[in-house]
Amino acid sequence: MSTPISTPHLYAADLAQMLGDPIDLKIFLKQESQQQGRSIKGRVAYAMAMRSRQIGRPIIESSSGNLALGLGYWCGQLGAPRPRCLIDDCCEPSMIDALDEMGCVVEVVPLTHREREQQSGVLKRISRAREYVREGYYWPNQYDSAEWIKVHQETTGPEIWCDDRRYDLVVGAVGTGATMSGVALARPADSRALVVAVEPAGSSIFGAPAGPYRVAGAGNPFKPQNYRQNLIDIEVTVDDDSAFLAARTLRAAGLNIGSSGAMTVVGALRAARQLRGTCHTAVVIVADDGWYENIGTARTE
């Protein structure tokens, strides 16, 4: 039976120059699209599905797509009950079809225009998940459970810190917070590398007011407990236009990358510039390849 894999770090030559930035920064892309389930969410989905099988209760989870896809895959592989996944009504049709094919029970949560503008769909989905808990479902709660931080502390983090290369910057999007918190917790005591967290403008994780944004798979209208801000060295916010322009440029150059991954690359360049060129090597965690996104078109959460 398969398990989550150790994903490769691909050197993307001249990436900064591709994006119109002459800064001297070598960027390696950690390709999480190679996970079963096609994204970094496959790592925690595996642990969640194992727990579901052990307790014999079906999963209920709020997800805009990638976690749900991973849950569908791993519950099927491990013989756990079919997961029920709560998604927004603005989720891409291609993702909904993929979730159905993967074995998820898909429940679309309708949103008002105001809820979309305020990015509050996740709050509605969480409320619905709590209702299902009373019916006997298992809610992993990807936002506020230290179990999922531990998954990344034991897998994603060591893959980065044990690499033969020594990175100056380790960069990733926040979202639920578990990835970057786990990576930071795994950082060796003698490492001088800086951990950089990146979010779209409109996300309130860094303390700004919630607002609209189009980057998929990142951002939240609240700060998840899984985001351990004290472990992070630099926080960078990237606007939609910059993220989507970078995504289109990188795709045209043959790099399969979604809007959140492109946003994170832009964040790495901005962090390096903020540090006045003292950092020369970065690894950027690319959550998925954006296969379900129509890059550049208007969408919400």
Order of alpha helices (4+ residues) and beta strands (2+ residues): beta-alpha-beta-alpha-beta-alpha-beta-alpha-beta-alpha-alpha-alpha-alpha-beta-alpha-beta-beta-alpha-alpha-beta
